[in-house]
Amino acid sequence: MTDNNDRDTHDHDMTYENESTRDLSPMVRISIKEYDELRQQQKMITDPDLIAVIDKMDELLRVLKRRINRSDIYTAR
């Protein structure tokens, strides 16, 4: 019975064998400053197609604003 128990304990211990010698090559170490810069870049819009759409919307909005007639607002006072 103890031999079986020892075997179970040994098998259980073997499951942790590679944890300390695990290959970390896919991981990259960067400074906190670089990490913060990457986080800021992530918040920016960088897709050229999306930027073009936003620019077009801005242009159309400026045209609409020029066509607004606010004279009725100012005469109501």
N, C-alpha and C positions, 0 to 999 in steps of 0.2 A: 504494500500500500504506500509506504513512504517512497519507494522507488518510482512509482507512478506519479506521486505528488512532486517529487524532485524533477521528473521529466517535464511535467506541466509548468513548473516554475521556470525551468531552463528554457522551454519553448516560448514562454511569455517574455522572458528577458531577451531572447533573441530578436523579438519584434522591435526592440529599441536599439538594436545593434548599429544601424546605419544613421541614426538621428544625428549623432555628433560629427560624422564624417560625410554628411550629405553634400552633394555637389551643388554649389551655389552659383555656378557659372551663368545661368540665365539672369541672375540678379545684377543690378547695376548700382553702384554707390555714387551718389551725387551730393553736393553740398546743399544746405538748407536754402541758400540764396538761389542756386540754380533751380531747386524744386519750386520755390515761390515764383520765380520767373516763368516756369512752365505752367504753373497754375494760372497766372495772369494771362498767358497766351491762350490758354484753353477758353477763357471768357471772351476772347476777341473773335470777330467774324473774319475769316481769311479766305473763304471760298469766293473766287472771282465772279462766278455766276450770281451768287447771292448778293454780292456787293453791287453788281450792275443793276439788279432788280431794286435794291434799296435806293440807289442813285436815281433811277427812273421814277420811283415813287416820290422822292423828294422833289424832283423837277415838276411832276404833275401837281403836287401839293402847292408849290409856289404859284403855278398858273391859276389854280383854284382860288388861292388867297387873293390874287390880284383882281379876280372877278367878283369878289364879295362886295355888295353895296351896303354899307353900314349907315347910310344917311338916316334911315328910319329910327335907328337906335339913338342917334344923337339929337334928333328933333323931339323925341318923346320926353325929354327932361324939362 
